Amino acid sequence: MAYIITDKCDKLGVCKPVCPVDAISQGETKFVIDPDLCTECGACAEACPAFAIEPPK
């Protein structure tokens, strides 16, 4: 399972540069995480000022 960016995403993109495997990209309405690339490191969630990234369930 991968981290998930919720609708609380403010589209600042702070999460994208901290992802060590480049799994985050700009989607139509928010940033998205490619579940095939995500290593569940949590760097994106720690960097998100909107607390819009949830850990895998």
Secondary structure, DSSP 4 states (H G I P E B T S, - for coil): ---EE-TT-----SHHHH-TT--EEE-SSSEEE-TTT-----HHHHH-TT--EE---
